[in-house]
């Protein structure tokens, strides 16, 4: 028998950790697996005659997550610092996005070229660009959500993935209709909702 502690990326809730733990314990050659959501790691006792680290990494990937190699506290702290720096950048982007999308509702001054009443096309395209950045930022959440759905272990990421993709795709349709001249579709843009949902999921993940 051999014991290894792997750093795991992509877990955002207890359903994630429980799902990964159950999946690992079903695999041939794994004697016992315990997943820790708070520490973002998995302690695995396995038969080294059957499995090796590469195979364990593959199991983690198939379960919808990513192995970052053997757990080292210093690496986790460095990773968390980088994530927080990126989150700060997206905090500013979220504020700008909400100002552009909601400012007119409370009579805040909006530049004419982004004003929904004056330039609805510019407004829609601008929101689309912001939302696309947030979709890229939250790609790990969306990917994990659908992988867990495929593995029949849906979790919070699954719900988020379905919700944000649905609103994003429908908003793209509305944007196309606006470009075609049907400005009434400005009321059917949900790009800011897509972005803010991802933002708050990231907020919970970073400061949990």
N, C-alpha and C positions, 0 to 999 in steps of 0.2 A: 504494500500500500504506500501511497505517496500523498502528501498534502500540499495544496497550493492555494494562494489567495489572489484572485484576479480583480483588477479594477474594472468596473462596468460603467459604460456610458449609455445614457438614454432612458434610465429609470426615473419616472416622475411621481409615482404614487405606489401605495402598497400593493395594488393589483399588479403592477409591473414586476415588483420583486417576488411576489407570490407566484406569478405565472412563470417567471424564469426559474425559480426554485423547483417548482413541480416538473417543468420540462427537463431540467438537468437530472433530477432524481429518476426519471424514466429511462435515461440513456444507459446502454450496456457498458459496463466498466466503471461507472460512477457508483461508489459505495454510499457516499453521503454528500449532499450539497446544501449549504445554508447561505442565503442571500441577505445582505444587510443594506436596506434602502438608504439609511442615514449616511453610512460610510461609503456607499456606492461600490460595494465589492461583493464577491462571492467566494466563500470558503469551500473548497472541494477536496474530498478524499476520494482517490481513484486508484484503480489497478494500473500501475505503470507498464504491465505486460500487454495491456489492451489499448490504453490511451496514452497520449502525450499532450503537451501544452497546446500544440497546433490544433489537435482534434477538439480540445476543450474550447478553444477560441471559436472554432467552427460551430460548435453546439450553441454558444452564446449568440453568434450571428444569426443562426437559423431561428433562434427564439425571438429575434427582432431587436437585439441590442448589439453593443460593440464591446469587445474586450480590449482594454488598453494595456494589457500585459500584467505582470505581477504588481500587486498593490504596494505602493510606496507613498507614505504620507506626504513627503516633501513634494512629490509630483502632483498629488491631488491639490495641495495648497496653491501651487503655481498655476494649475489649470483653473481653479476657482477664481484666482486673481484675474486671469485673462478673460474669463467669462464675465466677470463683474465690469471690467473695462468696456467690453463690447456692449454690455447691457446699458451702461451709461450713455453710450452713443445712441442706442435705439430709444432711450428715454427722451432725448432731445428730438429725435425724429417723430416719436409718438406725439409729443406736444405740438410740433409744427403741423402734423397731419390733422390733429383734432382742431387746431385753430383754423385751418383752411376749410375743413369739412363742416364744422359747427359754428364758426365765427359769425356767419351771417344771421344765425338764429338769435343771437344776443346783441346784434348790431355792432359787432366789432369791425374795425376798418379792414377791408380785404382789398388787395391790389386788383385793379380792373381786369387784368389778364388772367386772374384766378377766380374772379367773382362768378358764381354759378348763374347769376341773372344776366350777366353781360357776355361772358365767354364760357358757356357750358361745356364745350369740347375741351378747352384747356383745363377746366376744372376736373372733368372726368379722367383725362389722361394723367393729370398730376396725381390724383388719388390712386390711380392704377399703378403708377411708378412706385409710390410709397408702399402700397400693399404688396407689390412684388418683392421689394426689399425685405419686408417682414415675412413673406412666404419662404424666402431663401433662409432667413434667420431661423425660422421654425421648421425647416425641412426635416430635422431629426425627429421632431414630434410627429409630423405627418407620416413619415416613413415608419416609425415605430408603431403608430396607431394602426396602420393597415397591415403591417406584418403580424401584429398580435391578433388582428381580426382573422387573418388567414390561418393562424395557428389555433384558432378557436379559444383565444384567451383575451377577449376585448377588454380594454381598460379605459381610463380617462383619456389617454392619447387617441384612442379610437374615436371617441365621441368628438374630441376637438378636431381631429383630422376630417371627419365627415362634415362637420359644421363649417369649418373655414374653407374647405374646398368647394362646398356647395355655394356659399355666399360669394366666393371669389369668381367662380365660373359664371354665376348668374349676373354678377356685376360687370363682367366682361361683355356679356350679351347686351346689357343695358348701355354700356359705353359705346358699343358698335351702333346701337340704335340712335344714340345721341349724335354720333358722327354723321349718321344718315339724315339728321335734321329733326328727329323726334325728341325734342328737348324735355318732354314730359317724363322721360325715363330717368331724369336726374333724381327723381324721388325713389328710384329702384336701385340706387348705388349703395352697396354695402362694403366697399373697400375698407373704410375705416373700422368697421366691425371686425373684419377679418384680421386686420393688423392688431387691434387692441386686444382681442382674445389671445392671440399668440403672445403679445407683450405680457399679459398678466400670468399666463402659464409659465413663461420664462422667469417672471418675478418670483413666483412661488418656488420654482426649481432652484433658483440661485440663493434665496434667503430662507429656505426651509430649515 
